[in-house]
Amino acid sequence: MAKVVAINISEKKKTPKKTIPVGRLIENFGFEGDAHAGKWHRQVSLLAKESIERAQGMRTDGLCHGMFAENITTEGIVLHTLPIGTKLQIGPQAVVEITQIGKECHDGCAIRALVGQCIMPREGIFGVVLTGGEVQAGDEIRILPAEE
């Protein structure tokens, strides 16, 4: 079963995020209180725990959920292999549609300075919130069937 490991937000962009117990996804906006939320195509970011564990070979101390500025840390799903347009139900009601896989890393990235390189450009995914709702660690993540 794919599940949420952690919910992470930050008040400023280009910084690691802090883990919170419960996050509120707002339709067509992102996480309440997160600097990356807004009316654009990267309202929410997701990164697999498995990707973070591979990155621990780069630097083993200080890596934690949110370190790569992901909003949702996941487990049991290979995120970066999902096609754009895939819809994920996260928890009992929230739905996120994947809009981008990976991203270009920017100069002055605090994450790259801490870890040596960032895995978000290769293995992170981004999406828009189609249906809002509360999400928390332990919530199931389901890939919704494609619409015909």
C-alpha positions as CSV (number, residue, x, y, z in Angstrom):
1,M,0.0,0.0,0.0
2,A,1.3,3.5,-0.9
3,K,1.0,5.9,1.9
4,V,1.9,9.4,3.2
5,V,5.0,9.4,5.5
6,A,5.1,13.1,6.3
7,I,3.4,16.4,5.4
8,N,5.9,19.3,5.1
9,I,5.5,23.1,4.6
10,S,7.7,26.2,4.7
11,E,7.0,29.9,4.9
12,K,9.8,30.7,2.4
13,K,10.8,29.3,-1.0
14,K,14.2,27.7,-1.6
15,T,14.4,26.3,2.0
16,P,13.8,22.9,3.5
17,K,10.3,22.4,4.9
18,K,9.2,21.5,8.4
19,T,7.0,18.5,9.1
20,I,3.5,19.2,10.5
21,P,1.0,16.7,11.9
22,V,-1.9,17.5,9.6
23,G,-1.9,19.6,6.4
24,R,-4.9,21.2,4.7
25,L,-4.9,21.0,0.9
26,I,-6.9,23.8,-0.7
27,E,-8.5,23.2,-4.1
28,N,-6.5,24.9,-6.9
29,F,-4.0,26.4,-4.4
30,G,-1.9,23.8,-2.4
31,F,-1.1,23.5,1.2
32,E,-2.4,26.1,3.6
33,G,0.6,28.0,4.9
34,D,3.1,26.8,2.3
35,A,5.2,29.3,0.3
36,H,4.8,27.2,-2.9
37,A,1.0,27.3,-2.8
38,G,-0.8,29.5,-5.4
39,K,-2.6,29.4,-8.7
40,W,0.1,27.7,-10.8
41,H,1.0,24.2,-12.0
42,R,3.3,23.3,-9.1
43,Q,1.0,23.7,-6.1
44,V,2.1,20.5,-4.3
45,S,5.4,18.6,-4.5
46,L,5.8,14.9,-3.7
47,L,9.0,12.8,-3.1
48,A,9.3,9.2,-2.2
49,K,11.0,8.1,1.0
50,E,12.8,5.5,-1.1
51,S,14.4,8.4,-3.1
52,I,15.5,10.1,0.1
53,E,17.0,6.9,1.4
54,R,19.1,6.6,-1.8
55,A,20.2,10.2,-1.4
56,Q,21.4,9.5,2.1
57,G,24.5,8.1,0.4
58,M,25.4,11.7,-0.5
59,R,25.2,12.9,3.1
60,T,23.9,10.8,5.9
61,D,23.5,13.3,8.7
62,G,20.6,15.7,9.0
63,L,18.4,14.3,6.2
64,C,14.8,14.3,7.2
65,H,11.4,14.6,5.7
66,G,11.0,18.0,4.0
67,M,14.8,18.3,3.5
68,F,14.3,18.4,-0.3
69,A,11.4,20.9,0.0
70,E,8.8,18.3,-0.7
71,N,5.3,18.8,0.6
72,I,4.4,15.2,0.8
73,T,6.9,12.4,1.6
74,T,5.5,9.1,0.3
75,E,6.3,5.4,0.7
76,G,5.4,2.4,-1.5
77,I,4.9,4.3,-4.8
78,V,7.4,5.0,-7.6
79,L,6.3,8.6,-8.2
80,H,8.6,9.7,-10.9
81,T,7.4,6.9,-13.2
82,L,3.8,8.0,-13.1
83,P,2.6,9.9,-16.3
84,I,1.6,13.5,-16.3
85,G,-2.2,13.7,-15.8
86,T,-2.2,10.8,-13.3
87,K,-4.7,11.6,-10.4
88,L,-3.8,10.6,-6.9
89,Q,-6.3,10.4,-4.1
90,I,-4.4,11.2,-0.9
91,G,-6.3,10.4,2.3
92,P,-10.1,10.2,2.4
93,Q,-10.9,13.0,0.0
94,A,-8.0,15.1,-1.4
95,V,-7.1,14.6,-5.1
96,V,-3.9,15.8,-6.8
97,E,-3.2,15.7,-10.5
98,I,0.4,15.3,-11.6
99,T,1.5,18.2,-13.8
100,Q,5.3,17.9,-13.9
101,I,7.9,15.3,-13.2
102,G,11.2,16.7,-12.0
103,K,12.3,20.4,-12.3
104,E,15.3,22.5,-13.0
105,C,17.4,23.1,-9.9
106,H,18.0,26.8,-9.3
107,D,21.2,28.5,-8.2
108,G,21.5,29.3,-4.5
109,C,19.5,26.3,-3.5
110,A,19.8,25.8,0.3
111,I,19.0,22.1,-0.2
112,R,21.8,21.5,-2.7
113,A,24.2,23.4,-0.3
114,L,23.3,21.1,2.6
115,V,23.2,17.8,0.8
116,G,25.5,18.2,-2.2
117,Q,22.8,17.7,-4.8
118,C,19.1,17.8,-4.9
119,I,17.0,14.8,-6.0
120,M,13.9,16.8,-6.7
121,P,15.0,17.6,-10.3
122,R,15.0,13.9,-11.1
123,E,12.6,12.1,-8.8
124,G,10.2,14.7,-7.4
125,I,6.8,15.3,-8.9
126,F,4.5,18.3,-8.8
127,G,0.7,18.7,-9.1
128,V,-2.4,20.7,-8.7
129,V,-5.1,20.2,-6.1
130,L,-8.3,19.1,-7.8
131,T,-10.1,18.3,-4.5
132,G,-9.0,19.7,-1.1
133,G,-9.0,18.0,2.2
134,E,-6.9,17.2,5.3
135,V,-4.0,14.8,4.9
136,Q,-1.6,13.4,7.4
137,A,1.1,10.7,7.9
138,G,-0.4,7.2,7.4
139,D,-3.0,8.3,4.9
140,E,-3.3,5.9,1.9
141,I,-2.4,7.1,-1.6
142,R,-4.4,5.6,-4.4
143,I,-3.8,6.0,-8.1
144,L,-7.3,6.8,-9.5
145,P,-8.4,5.1,-12.8
146,A,-7.9,7.1,-16.0
147,E,-11.0,8.8,-17.3
148,E,-12.2,7.2,-20.6
